[in-house]
């Protein structure tokens, strides 16, 4: 009897143990499913950007903050180069050479140029086409053209050419006054004359870099870049991230151990020169009739920077305005003049006959004079005014 009772109790115990295990198993499965669903919803489900459940957070308000006017991110360097590349051309100078009694036209020098209009106007360097008997231009995927020489300006080393063509890809001239040190640029040209449409990248290393014109009293400011510029790049464009010309590449510092110092003519200088060459065939350059040099005082006197008048031609614009040798020009129409190149840059904003206000120092006193600009003659020989020596016996 006892044995039967023990068997029944054992069977019932096993039954309820089975039910318990089964319940715990089902409960575990349910909890696991809920956990997996929660993880999936929180980490993997796509966010609904239109659904806002609470107050706007910090990240949301950041998108409403005004952003600086920067080039669009999609305008990558490669896309800019691809867009402007067809406007960069090869320029070749031909001269007549006589050998063994025969006179033949031969290629003499190659450089670069850039189209600035759809109807065939091209900017290049004056030294690329100087004394050419014939000039040819090669446009990518278009062929070779004979170019008409419109004019050149030796002081800025710029020249303007024209070819008979329409519907050409061209580049626009940007505002070099807005160029910033450190901004990205590319130089495009034909180094050595046969590496056509080579692109080098870099940054603007400096602006308003003063460079004296060889064999002249003139100086102009240049943009300095570390984008590689080699022989044959002369006349090609320096391009910003908007695809604009900010300079015309003209030279590099070629000294042993020196790298990455290239010079470009600022686009605002190019605008003025090209405009005059196109209309007059030459640059109508204002003239003061003075011989000058940089003034830099390392002491405490004023002014510390300016342009010292070394000599003044009789009856010149400066003479008629009352300026004297020893005066120090510090501004034109309120714009500061700190060194020689700035003087000639500022003057390119004017034409002969314009009247400007000259601010100058004389004997430590600031003065102003109204000056009517003359026109620079083709050749200018400064007249040296010597002081008269008193006769013996005179006091």
C-alpha contacts under 8 A as a table, 3 or more apart, distances in Angstrom:
res1	aa1	res2	aa2	distance
1	X	4	X	5.31
1	X	5	X	6.49
2	X	5	X	5.16
2	X	6	X	6.25
3	X	6	X	5.17
3	X	7	X	6.35
4	X	7	X	5.12
4	X	8	X	6.36
5	X	8	X	5.18
5	X	9	X	6.17
6	X	9	X	5.11
6	X	10	X	6.05
7	X	10	X	5.11
7	X	11	X	6.22
8	X	11	X	5.17
8	X	12	X	6.25
9	X	12	X	5.16
9	X	13	X	6.18
10	X	13	X	5.13
10	X	14	X	6.27
11	X	14	X	5.23
11	X	15	X	6.25
12	X	15	X	5.05
12	X	16	X	6.37
13	X	16	X	5.37
13	X	17	X	6.09
14	X	17	X	5.05
14	X	18	X	6.13
15	X	18	X	5.16
15	X	19	X	6.35
16	X	19	X	4.93
16	X	20	X	6.12
17	X	20	X	5.07
17	X	21	X	6.22
18	X	21	X	5.24
18	X	22	X	6.12
19	X	22	X	5.09
19	X	23	X	6.14
20	X	23	X	5.10
20	X	24	X	6.19
21	X	24	X	5.19
21	X	25	X	6.11
22	X	25	X	5.05
22	X	26	X	6.25
23	X	26	X	5.21
23	X	27	X	6.10
24	X	27	X	5.04
24	X	28	X	6.09
25	X	28	X	5.09
25	X	29	X	6.26
26	X	29	X	5.11
26	X	30	X	6.28
27	X	30	X	5.15
27	X	31	X	6.24
28	X	31	X	5.13
28	X	32	X	6.04
29	X	32	X	5.09
29	X	33	X	6.13
30	X	33	X	5.15
30	X	34	X	6.24
31	X	34	X	5.12
31	X	35	X	6.18
32	X	35	X	5.08
32	X	36	X	6.16
33	X	36	X	5.20
33	X	37	X	6.11
34	X	37	X	5.17
34	X	38	X	6.15
35	X	38	X	5.13
35	X	39	X	6.25
36	X	39	X	5.20
36	X	40	X	6.15
37	X	40	X	5.16
37	X	41	X	6.14
38	X	41	X	5.18
38	X	42	X	6.11
39	X	42	X	5.22
39	X	43	X	5.94
39	X	44	X	7.58
40	X	43	X	5.55
40	X	44	X	5.05
40	X	45	X	6.31
41	X	44	X	5.93
41	X	45	X	5.06
42	X	45	X	6.56
48	X	51	X	5.51
49	X	52	X	7.59
52	X	55	X	7.95
56	X	60	X	5.97
56	X	61	X	6.96
57	X	60	X	5.36
57	X	61	X	6.58
58	X	61	X	5.39
58	X	62	X	6.33
59	X	62	X	5.22
59	X	63	X	7.17
60	X	63	X	5.96
60	X	64	X	7.65
61	X	64	X	5.39
61	X	65	X	7.13
62	X	65	X	5.48
71	X	75	X	7.02
71	X	241	X	6.94
71	X	242	X	6.58
72	X	75	X	5.57
73	X	76	X	6.62
75	X	79	X	6.14
75	X	80	X	6.42
75	X	241	X	7.74
75	X	242	X	7.92
76	X	79	X	5.32
76	X	80	X	6.36
77	X	80	X	5.21
77	X	81	X	6.22
77	X	241	X	6.99
78	X	81	X	5.20
78	X	82	X	6.09
79	X	82	X	5.02
79	X	83	X	6.18
80	X	83	X	5.14
80	X	84	X	6.34
80	X	241	X	7.13
80	X	242	X	7.40
80	X	243	X	5.75
81	X	84	X	5.35
81	X	85	X	5.57
81	X	243	X	7.59
82	X	85	X	5.51
82	X	86	X	7.87
83	X	86	X	7.26
83	X	243	X	7.87
84	X	87	X	5.67
84	X	88	X	7.39
84	X	169	X	7.65
84	X	170	X	7.30
84	X	171	X	6.62
84	X	243	X	6.65
85	X	88	X	5.61
85	X	188	X	7.74
85	X	197	X	7.19
86	X	89	X	7.54
86	X	139	X	7.20
86	X	140	X	5.97
86	X	169	X	6.14
86	X	170	X	7.63
87	X	114	X	5.66
87	X	115	X	5.17
87	X	116	X	7.87
87	X	139	X	7.65
87	X	168	X	7.64
87	X	169	X	5.31
87	X	170	X	4.83
87	X	171	X	6.38
88	X	112	X	7.22
88	X	113	X	5.93
88	X	114	X	4.56
88	X	115	X	6.50
88	X	139	X	7.35
88	X	140	X	7.98
88	X	188	X	7.12
88	X	189	X	6.78
88	X	197	X	7.07
88	X	236	X	6.79
88	X	237	X	7.59
89	X	112	X	5.80
89	X	113	X	5.15
89	X	114	X	5.76
89	X	115	X	7.39
89	X	137	X	6.57
89	X	138	X	5.66
89	X	139	X	5.05
89	X	140	X	6.94
89	X	189	X	7.57
89	X	197	X	7.82
89	X	236	X	7.95
90	X	110	X	7.21
90	X	111	X	6.05
90	X	112	X	4.64
90	X	113	X	6.11
90	X	137	X	5.54
90	X	138	X	5.01
90	X	139	X	6.80
90	X	189	X	7.61
90	X	190	X	6.51
90	X	193	X	7.67
90	X	196	X	7.41
91	X	110	X	5.66
91	X	111	X	5.09
91	X	112	X	5.16
91	X	113	X	6.22
91	X	128	X	7.75
91	X	135	X	7.04
91	X	136	X	5.94
91	X	137	X	4.72
91	X	138	X	6.64
92	X	107	X	6.84
92	X	108	X	7.45
92	X	109	X	5.82
92	X	110	X	4.31
92	X	111	X	6.27
92	X	128	X	7.81
92	X	129	X	7.62
92	X	135	X	5.75
92	X	136	X	5.30
92	X	137	X	6.43
93	X	107	X	5.99
93	X	108	X	5.62
93	X	109	X	5.25
93	X	110	X	6.20
93	X	128	X	7.02
93	X	129	X	5.61
93	X	132	X	5.51
93	X	133	X	7.51
93	X	134	X	6.20
93	X	135	X	4.92
93	X	136	X	6.79
94	X	105	X	6.23
94	X	106	X	5.28
94	X	107	X	4.38
94	X	108	X	5.31
94	X	109	X	7.27
94	X	132	X	5.71
94	X	133	X	5.77
94	X	134	X	4.99
94	X	135	X	6.05
94	X	136	X	7.89
95	X	105	X	5.47
95	X	106	X	5.62
95	X	107	X	6.59
95	X	108	X	6.31
95	X	131	X	7.79
95	X	132	X	5.56
95	X	133	X	4.91
95	X	134	X	6.59
96	X	103	X	6.22
96	X	104	X	5.32
96	X	105	X	4.31
96	X	106	X	6.19
96	X	133	X	6.75
97	X	103	X	5.50
97	X	104	X	5.33
97	X	105	X	6.19
97	X	106	X	6.76
98	X	101	X	6.12
98	X	102	X	5.26
98	X	103	X	4.16
98	X	104	X	6.25
99	X	102	X	5.28
99	X	103	X	6.48
99	X	104	X	7.89
107	X	110	X	7.98
109	X	128	X	7.04
109	X	193	X	7.97
110	X	128	X	6.94
110	X	192	X	7.54
110	X	193	X	5.18
110	X	232	X	5.99
111	X	128	X	5.97
111	X	189	X	7.75
111	X	190	X	6.44
111	X	191	X	7.52
111	X	192	X	7.90
111	X	193	X	6.16
111	X	231	X	7.59
111	X	232	X	4.22
111	X	233	X	5.94
111	X	234	X	5.56
111	X	235	X	6.49
111	X	236	X	7.88
112	X	124	X	6.52
112	X	189	X	5.49
112	X	190	X	5.86
112	X	232	X	6.25
112	X	233	X	5.65
112	X	234	X	5.69
112	X	235	X	4.76
112	X	236	X	4.86
113	X	122	X	6.25
113	X	123	X	5.55
113	X	124	X	4.55
113	X	125	X	7.73
113	X	189	X	7.58
113	X	234	X	7.73
113	X	235	X	4.74
113	X	236	X	4.80
113	X	237	X	7.39
114	X	122	X	5.38
114	X	123	X	5.50
114	X	124	X	6.80
114	X	170	X	7.46
114	X	171	X	7.44
114	X	235	X	7.31
114	X	236	X	5.97
114	X	237	X	6.49
115	X	118	X	7.51
115	X	120	X	6.51
115	X	121	X	5.81
115	X	122	X	4.46
115	X	123	X	6.59
115	X	168	X	7.97
115	X	169	X	7.31
115	X	170	X	4.83
115	X	171	X	6.29
116	X	120	X	7.60
116	X	121	X	5.84
116	X	122	X	5.88
116	X	123	X	7.07
116	X	170	X	5.03
116	X	171	X	5.20
116	X	172	X	6.05
116	X	173	X	7.62
117	X	120	X	5.86
117	X	121	X	5.53
117	X	122	X	7.60
117	X	168	X	7.39
117	X	169	X	7.71
117	X	170	X	5.38
117	X	171	X	7.24
118	X	121	X	7.59
118	X	165	X	7.97
118	X	166	X	5.84
118	X	167	X	5.07
118	X	168	X	4.44
118	X	169	X	6.04
118	X	170	X	5.86
119	X	163	X	7.76
119	X	164	X	7.25
119	X	165	X	5.68
119	X	166	X	4.57
119	X	167	X	6.38
119	X	168	X	6.51
120	X	162	X	5.34
120	X	163	X	4.95
120	X	164	X	6.27
120	X	165	X	5.63
120	X	166	X	6.65
120	X	168	X	6.93
121	X	160	X	7.00
121	X	161	X	5.79
121	X	162	X	4.52
121	X	163	X	6.68
122	X	160	X	5.77
122	X	161	X	5.02
122	X	162	X	5.96
123	X	158	X	7.16
123	X	159	X	5.94
123	X	160	X	4.93
123	X	161	X	6.45
123	X	235	X	6.91
123	X	274	X	7.75
124	X	128	X	7.17
124	X	158	X	5.99
124	X	159	X	5.35
124	X	160	X	6.49
124	X	161	X	7.77
124	X	234	X	7.33
124	X	235	X	3.99
124	X	236	X	6.77
124	X	248	X	7.50
125	X	128	X	5.34
125	X	129	X	7.16
125	X	157	X	5.35
125	X	158	X	4.45
125	X	159	X	5.40
125	X	234	X	6.30
125	X	235	X	4.67
125	X	248	X	7.88
125	X	250	X	6.68
126	X	129	X	5.67
126	X	130	X	5.78
126	X	152	X	5.79
126	X	153	X	6.61
126	X	154	X	6.28
126	X	157	X	4.66
126	X	158	X	4.61
126	X	159	X	4.73
127	X	130	X	5.08
127	X	154	X	7.95
127	X	157	X	6.48
127	X	158	X	7.93
128	X	234	X	7.18
128	X	235	X	7.46
129	X	132	X	5.50
129	X	135	X	7.12
129	X	159	X	7.69
132	X	135	X	6.53
134	X	146	X	7.57
134	X	147	X	7.75
135	X	146	X	5.99
135	X	147	X	5.42
135	X	148	X	7.39
135	X	149	X	7.77
136	X	144	X	6.74
136	X	145	X	5.60
136	X	146	X	4.47
136	X	147	X	5.50
137	X	144	X	5.61
137	X	145	X	5.17
137	X	146	X	6.22
137	X	147	X	6.37
138	X	142	X	7.53
138	X	143	X	5.68
138	X	144	X	4.40
138	X	145	X	6.35
139	X	142	X	5.21
139	X	143	X	5.58
139	X	144	X	6.42
139	X	145	X	7.98
140	X	143	X	6.65
145	X	163	X	6.60
145	X	164	X	7.92
146	X	163	X	6.64
147	X	161	X	6.12
147	X	162	X	5.48
147	X	163	X	4.89
147	X	164	X	7.95
148	X	161	X	5.56
148	X	162	X	5.05
148	X	163	X	6.21
149	X	160	X	6.60
149	X	161	X	4.81
149	X	162	X	6.66
150	X	159	X	7.62
150	X	160	X	5.41
150	X	161	X	5.30
150	X	162	X	6.85
150	X	277	X	6.73
150	X	278	X	6.75
150	X	281	X	6.14
151	X	159	X	5.79
151	X	160	X	5.56
151	X	161	X	7.34
151	X	277	X	5.47
151	X	278	X	7.56
151	X	281	X	4.94
151	X	282	X	6.10
152	X	157	X	7.46
152	X	158	X	5.66
152	X	159	X	3.99
152	X	160	X	6.22
152	X	277	X	6.87
152	X	281	X	7.53
152	X	282	X	6.61
153	X	156	X	5.80
153	X	157	X	5.74
153	X	158	X	5.41
153	X	159	X	6.31
153	X	273	X	7.50
153	X	282	X	6.78
153	X	283	X	6.77
154	X	157	X	4.71
154	X	158	X	6.77
155	X	213	X	6.65
155	X	218	X	7.29
156	X	220	X	7.52
156	X	265	X	7.66
157	X	250	X	7.76
158	X	270	X	7.47
158	X	273	X	7.50
159	X	274	X	7.73
160	X	274	X	6.58
160	X	277	X	6.85
160	X	278	X	7.50
165	X	168	X	7.15
171	X	243	X	7.56
171	X	244	X	6.39
171	X	245	X	6.75
172	X	244	X	5.51
172	X	245	X	6.11
173	X	244	X	5.77
173	X	245	X	4.75
173	X	246	X	6.36
173	X	267	X	5.93
173	X	268	X	7.78
173	X	271	X	7.27
174	X	244	X	5.26
174	X	245	X	5.48
174	X	246	X	5.31
174	X	267	X	6.28
174	X	268	X	7.61
175	X	178	X	5.79
175	X	179	X	7.31
175	X	246	X	6.61
175	X	267	X	6.43
175	X	268	X	6.13
176	X	179	X	5.18
176	X	246	X	5.44
176	X	247	X	7.47
176	X	266	X	5.65
176	X	267	X	5.43
176	X	268	X	5.73
177	X	268	X	7.51
179	X	183	X	7.60
179	X	207	X	7.56
179	X	246	X	7.55
180	X	183	X	5.76
180	X	204	X	7.00
180	X	207	X	7.56
181	X	203	X	7.52
181	X	204	X	5.05
181	X	205	X	5.71
181	X	206	X	5.52
181	X	207	X	6.70
182	X	203	X	5.34
182	X	204	X	5.10
182	X	205	X	6.19
183	X	203	X	5.35
183	X	204	X	5.64
183	X	240	X	7.85
184	X	201	X	7.51
184	X	202	X	5.89
184	X	203	X	4.40
184	X	204	X	6.60
184	X	240	X	6.50
184	X	241	X	6.65
185	X	201	X	5.94
185	X	202	X	5.50
185	X	203	X	5.29
185	X	204	X	6.74
185	X	227	X	7.43
185	X	238	X	6.60
185	X	239	X	5.45
185	X	240	X	4.75
185	X	241	X	6.52
186	X	199	X	6.55
186	X	200	X	5.54
186	X	201	X	4.32
186	X	202	X	6.17
186	X	203	X	7.87
186	X	227	X	6.52
186	X	238	X	5.79
186	X	239	X	5.25
186	X	240	X	6.75
187	X	199	X	5.76
187	X	200	X	5.30
187	X	201	X	6.37
187	X	227	X	6.25
187	X	228	X	7.35
187	X	229	X	7.27
187	X	236	X	7.19
187	X	237	X	5.99
187	X	238	X	4.65
187	X	239	X	6.30
187	X	249	X	7.57
188	X	197	X	6.01
188	X	198	X	5.63
188	X	199	X	4.70
188	X	200	X	6.65
188	X	233	X	7.18
188	X	236	X	5.85
188	X	237	X	5.93
188	X	238	X	6.83
188	X	239	X	7.91
189	X	196	X	6.66
189	X	197	X	5.02
189	X	198	X	5.50
189	X	199	X	6.92
189	X	232	X	6.97
189	X	233	X	4.64
189	X	234	X	7.49
189	X	235	X	7.77
189	X	236	X	5.01
189	X	237	X	7.35
190	X	193	X	5.26
190	X	194	X	6.22
190	X	195	X	5.29
190	X	196	X	4.37
190	X	197	X	5.31
190	X	198	X	5.95
190	X	232	X	5.26
190	X	233	X	5.32
190	X	236	X	7.95
191	X	194	X	6.69
191	X	195	X	5.55
191	X	196	X	7.01
191	X	198	X	7.05
191	X	229	X	7.71
191	X	230	X	5.50
191	X	231	X	5.46
191	X	232	X	4.08
191	X	233	X	4.99
192	X	195	X	6.49
192	X	230	X	7.22
192	X	231	X	5.45
192	X	232	X	4.79
192	X	233	X	7.73
193	X	196	X	6.94
193	X	231	X	7.89
193	X	232	X	5.26
195	X	198	X	6.23
200	X	227	X	5.56
200	X	228	X	5.80
200	X	229	X	7.90
201	X	227	X	5.00
201	X	228	X	7.36
202	X	225	X	6.82
202	X	226	X	5.44
202	X	227	X	4.27
202	X	228	X	7.75
203	X	225	X	5.83
203	X	226	X	6.10
203	X	227	X	6.65
204	X	207	X	7.44
204	X	223	X	7.12
204	X	224	X	6.03
204	X	225	X	4.62
204	X	226	X	6.96
205	X	223	X	7.74
205	X	224	X	5.25
205	X	225	X	4.82
205	X	226	X	6.36
206	X	209	X	6.56
206	X	223	X	6.05
206	X	224	X	4.92
206	X	225	X	6.92
207	X	221	X	7.60
207	X	222	X	6.47
207	X	223	X	4.70
207	X	224	X	6.15
208	X	221	X	4.55
208	X	222	X	5.42
208	X	223	X	6.14
208	X	342	X	7.98
209	X	221	X	4.97
209	X	222	X	4.96
209	X	223	X	6.22
209	X	224	X	6.75
210	X	219	X	6.61
210	X	220	X	5.83
210	X	221	X	4.58
210	X	222	X	6.42
210	X	340	X	7.83
210	X	341	X	5.64
211	X	219	X	5.51
211	X	220	X	5.77
211	X	221	X	6.21
211	X	222	X	7.02
211	X	341	X	7.32
212	X	216	X	7.55
212	X	217	X	7.40
212	X	218	X	6.11
212	X	219	X	4.16
212	X	220	X	6.70
212	X	341	X	7.82
213	X	216	X	5.45
213	X	217	X	7.05
213	X	218	X	5.63
213	X	219	X	5.41
213	X	220	X	7.61
217	X	291	X	7.78
217	X	292	X	8.00
218	X	340	X	7.77
218	X	341	X	7.41
218	X	344	X	7.35
219	X	340	X	6.31
219	X	341	X	4.64
219	X	344	X	6.92
220	X	340	X	7.74
220	X	341	X	4.28
220	X	342	X	6.95
220	X	344	X	6.41
220	X	345	X	6.28
221	X	265	X	7.53
221	X	266	X	7.59
221	X	341	X	5.52
221	X	342	X	6.92
221	X	345	X	7.16
222	X	263	X	5.95
222	X	264	X	5.51
222	X	265	X	5.18
222	X	266	X	5.98
223	X	247	X	7.13
223	X	263	X	5.63
223	X	264	X	5.04
223	X	265	X	6.42
223	X	266	X	6.18
224	X	261	X	6.47
224	X	262	X	5.57
224	X	263	X	4.77
224	X	264	X	6.46
225	X	260	X	7.04
225	X	261	X	6.02
225	X	262	X	5.14
225	X	263	X	6.39
225	X	264	X	7.75
226	X	259	X	7.93
226	X	260	X	4.18
226	X	261	X	5.40
226	X	262	X	6.02
227	X	260	X	6.54
227	X	262	X	6.99
228	X	260	X	6.16
228	X	261	X	7.98
228	X	262	X	6.93
229	X	233	X	5.90
229	X	234	X	7.90
229	X	249	X	7.47
229	X	251	X	7.32
229	X	252	X	6.43
229	X	262	X	6.01
230	X	233	X	5.54
230	X	234	X	7.75
230	X	252	X	7.42
231	X	234	X	6.64
233	X	236	X	5.61
233	X	249	X	6.75
233	X	250	X	7.54
234	X	248	X	7.69
234	X	249	X	5.37
234	X	250	X	4.72
234	X	251	X	6.73
235	X	248	X	5.69
235	X	249	X	5.52
235	X	250	X	6.04
236	X	248	X	5.74
236	X	249	X	5.52
236	X	250	X	7.95
237	X	245	X	5.87
237	X	246	X	7.51
237	X	247	X	5.93
237	X	248	X	4.74
237	X	249	X	5.92
238	X	245	X	5.75
238	X	246	X	5.80
238	X	247	X	4.94
238	X	248	X	5.86
238	X	249	X	6.27
238	X	264	X	7.12
239	X	242	X	7.82
239	X	243	X	5.79
239	X	244	X	5.44
239	X	245	X	4.79
239	X	246	X	5.86
239	X	247	X	7.25
240	X	243	X	5.50
240	X	244	X	5.63
240	X	245	X	6.72
240	X	246	X	6.57
241	X	244	X	7.44
245	X	248	X	7.50
245	X	267	X	6.56
246	X	266	X	5.99
246	X	267	X	4.83
247	X	264	X	5.07
247	X	265	X	4.97
247	X	266	X	4.46
247	X	267	X	4.78
247	X	270	X	7.81
248	X	264	X	4.99
248	X	265	X	4.99
248	X	266	X	6.82
248	X	267	X	7.10
248	X	270	X	7.84
249	X	262	X	7.60
249	X	263	X	6.10
249	X	264	X	4.19
249	X	265	X	6.43
250	X	262	X	7.97
250	X	263	X	6.04
250	X	264	X	5.50
250	X	265	X	6.84
251	X	262	X	5.95
251	X	263	X	5.27
251	X	264	X	7.09
252	X	260	X	8.00
252	X	261	X	5.69
252	X	262	X	4.13
252	X	263	X	5.74
253	X	258	X	7.03
253	X	259	X	7.60
253	X	261	X	5.64
253	X	262	X	6.47
254	X	258	X	6.71
254	X	259	X	7.77
255	X	258	X	5.32
258	X	261	X	7.48
265	X	269	X	6.93
265	X	270	X	7.08
266	X	269	X	5.50
266	X	270	X	6.52
267	X	270	X	4.79
267	X	271	X	6.15
268	X	271	X	5.08
268	X	272	X	6.63
269	X	272	X	5.47
269	X	273	X	6.30
269	X	345	X	7.56
269	X	348	X	7.48
270	X	273	X	5.22
270	X	274	X	5.84
271	X	274	X	5.35
271	X	275	X	6.05
272	X	275	X	5.21
272	X	276	X	6.36
272	X	348	X	7.11
272	X	349	X	7.76
273	X	276	X	5.29
273	X	277	X	6.10
273	X	283	X	6.01
274	X	277	X	5.05
274	X	278	X	5.98
275	X	278	X	5.30
275	X	279	X	6.26
276	X	279	X	5.15
276	X	280	X	5.46
276	X	281	X	6.57
276	X	282	X	5.95
276	X	283	X	5.12
276	X	284	X	6.76
277	X	280	X	5.37
277	X	281	X	4.11
277	X	282	X	4.74
277	X	283	X	6.06
278	X	281	X	5.83
280	X	283	X	7.25
284	X	351	X	6.60
284	X	352	X	7.11
284	X	375	X	6.92
284	X	376	X	7.59
285	X	347	X	7.86
285	X	348	X	6.86
285	X	351	X	6.51
285	X	352	X	6.86
285	X	375	X	5.98
285	X	376	X	5.70
286	X	347	X	6.41
286	X	348	X	7.27
286	X	350	X	6.73
286	X	351	X	5.51
286	X	352	X	4.85
286	X	373	X	5.78
286	X	374	X	5.66
286	X	375	X	4.82
286	X	376	X	5.75
287	X	317	X	7.30
287	X	352	X	7.25
287	X	373	X	5.86
287	X	374	X	4.86
287	X	375	X	4.97
287	X	376	X	4.65
288	X	316	X	6.51
288	X	317	X	5.08
288	X	318	X	5.36
288	X	373	X	6.18
288	X	374	X	6.35
288	X	376	X	7.96
289	X	312	X	6.01
289	X	313	X	5.41
289	X	316	X	5.07
289	X	317	X	6.16
289	X	318	X	6.17
289	X	319	X	7.82
289	X	382	X	7.69
290	X	309	X	6.67
290	X	310	X	7.44
290	X	311	X	5.68
290	X	312	X	4.49
290	X	313	X	6.17
290	X	316	X	7.96
290	X	318	X	6.90
290	X	382	X	7.52
291	X	309	X	6.09
291	X	310	X	5.37
291	X	311	X	4.91
291	X	312	X	6.34
291	X	382	X	7.17
292	X	307	X	6.35
292	X	308	X	5.50
292	X	309	X	4.73
292	X	310	X	5.18
292	X	311	X	7.01
292	X	340	X	7.75
293	X	307	X	5.87
293	X	308	X	5.43
293	X	309	X	6.93
293	X	310	X	6.96
293	X	340	X	6.65
294	X	305	X	7.76
294	X	306	X	6.38
294	X	307	X	4.99
294	X	308	X	6.08
294	X	339	X	5.47
294	X	340	X	5.72
295	X	304	X	7.36
295	X	305	X	5.54
295	X	306	X	5.07
295	X	307	X	5.27
295	X	308	X	5.47
295	X	328	X	7.48
295	X	339	X	7.25
296	X	304	X	5.44
296	X	305	X	4.88
296	X	306	X	6.89
297	X	300	X	7.63
297	X	301	X	7.01
297	X	302	X	7.83
297	X	303	X	7.27
297	X	304	X	4.61
297	X	305	X	6.64
298	X	304	X	6.77
299	X	304	X	7.56
300	X	304	X	7.59
301	X	304	X	6.50
302	X	364	X	6.78
303	X	306	X	6.83
303	X	328	X	7.96
303	X	330	X	7.70
303	X	361	X	7.25
305	X	330	X	7.28
305	X	337	X	7.88
305	X	338	X	5.00
305	X	339	X	6.91
306	X	328	X	5.91
306	X	329	X	5.61
306	X	330	X	4.84
306	X	337	X	5.83
306	X	338	X	4.48
306	X	339	X	5.64
306	X	340	X	7.94
307	X	328	X	5.20
307	X	329	X	5.02
307	X	330	X	6.63
307	X	337	X	7.26
307	X	338	X	6.95
307	X	339	X	6.06
307	X	340	X	6.32
307	X	343	X	7.95
308	X	326	X	6.16
308	X	327	X	6.01
308	X	328	X	4.50
308	X	329	X	6.56
309	X	312	X	7.23
309	X	324	X	7.27
309	X	325	X	5.16
309	X	326	X	5.30
309	X	327	X	5.56
309	X	328	X	6.21
309	X	329	X	7.67
310	X	325	X	5.54
310	X	326	X	6.26
311	X	325	X	5.49
311	X	382	X	7.71
311	X	383	X	7.95
311	X	384	X	7.00
311	X	385	X	7.72
312	X	316	X	7.39
312	X	318	X	6.91
312	X	319	X	6.46
312	X	324	X	7.07
312	X	325	X	6.48
312	X	382	X	7.56
312	X	383	X	7.52
313	X	316	X	5.51
313	X	318	X	7.94
313	X	319	X	6.84
313	X	382	X	6.08
313	X	383	X	5.52
313	X	384	X	7.69
314	X	319	X	6.08
314	X	383	X	7.56
315	X	318	X	7.94
315	X	319	X	5.57
315	X	320	X	5.88
316	X	319	X	5.08
316	X	320	X	6.11
316	X	374	X	7.48
317	X	320	X	5.27
317	X	321	X	6.21
317	X	371	X	6.43
317	X	372	X	6.13
317	X	373	X	5.82
317	X	374	X	5.89
318	X	321	X	5.12
318	X	322	X	6.50
318	X	323	X	5.45
318	X	324	X	7.95
318	X	371	X	6.80
319	X	322	X	5.29
319	X	323	X	5.60
319	X	324	X	7.10
320	X	323	X	7.59
320	X	371	X	7.74
321	X	369	X	6.28
321	X	370	X	6.39
321	X	371	X	5.27
321	X	372	X	7.71
322	X	369	X	7.41
323	X	327	X	6.83
323	X	369	X	7.92
324	X	327	X	5.75
326	X	362	X	7.28
327	X	360	X	6.37
327	X	361	X	5.78
327	X	362	X	5.12
327	X	363	X	7.98
328	X	360	X	5.19
328	X	361	X	5.09
328	X	362	X	6.76
329	X	337	X	7.07
329	X	358	X	6.98
329	X	359	X	5.93
329	X	360	X	4.18
329	X	361	X	6.55
330	X	336	X	5.81
330	X	337	X	4.88
330	X	338	X	6.46
330	X	358	X	7.88
330	X	359	X	5.74
330	X	360	X	5.40
330	X	361	X	7.39
331	X	334	X	5.50
331	X	335	X	5.11
331	X	336	X	4.30
331	X	337	X	4.88
331	X	358	X	6.04
331	X	359	X	5.01
331	X	360	X	7.03
332	X	335	X	5.28
332	X	336	X	6.72
332	X	337	X	7.09
332	X	346	X	7.52
332	X	356	X	6.64
332	X	357	X	5.72
332	X	358	X	4.89
332	X	359	X	6.31
333	X	356	X	5.92
333	X	357	X	4.93
333	X	358	X	6.51
333	X	359	X	7.83
334	X	357	X	7.66
334	X	359	X	7.61
337	X	340	X	7.71
337	X	342	X	5.73
337	X	343	X	5.89
338	X	342	X	6.74
339	X	342	X	5.66
339	X	343	X	6.82
340	X	343	X	5.30
340	X	344	X	6.89
341	X	344	X	5.43
341	X	345	X	6.15
342	X	345	X	4.94
342	X	346	X	5.98
343	X	346	X	5.29
343	X	347	X	6.27
344	X	347	X	5.02
344	X	348	X	6.38
345	X	348	X	5.37
345	X	349	X	7.38
346	X	349	X	5.66
346	X	350	X	7.76
347	X	350	X	5.49
347	X	351	X	7.95
348	X	351	X	7.43
350	X	354	X	6.41
351	X	354	X	5.75
351	X	373	X	7.37
351	X	375	X	7.87
352	X	372	X	7.80
352	X	373	X	5.11
352	X	374	X	4.95
352	X	375	X	5.00
353	X	372	X	5.82
353	X	373	X	5.20
353	X	374	X	6.06
353	X	375	X	7.81
354	X	372	X	5.72
354	X	373	X	5.65
355	X	370	X	6.62
355	X	371	X	5.46
355	X	372	X	4.25
355	X	373	X	6.14
356	X	370	X	5.79
356	X	371	X	5.38
356	X	372	X	6.47
356	X	373	X	7.53
357	X	368	X	6.57
357	X	369	X	5.66
357	X	370	X	4.70
357	X	371	X	6.22
358	X	368	X	5.48
358	X	369	X	5.23
358	X	370	X	6.33
358	X	371	X	6.82
359	X	366	X	7.07
359	X	367	X	5.80
359	X	368	X	4.50
359	X	369	X	6.70
360	X	366	X	5.80
360	X	367	X	5.37
360	X	368	X	6.21
361	X	364	X	5.89
361	X	365	X	5.39
361	X	366	X	4.59
361	X	367	X	6.03
362	X	365	X	5.30
362	X	366	X	6.56
362	X	367	X	7.19
376	X	379	X	7.94
376	X	380	X	7.55
377	X	380	X	6.05
390	X	394	X	5.94
390	X	395	X	7.34
391	X	394	X	5.49
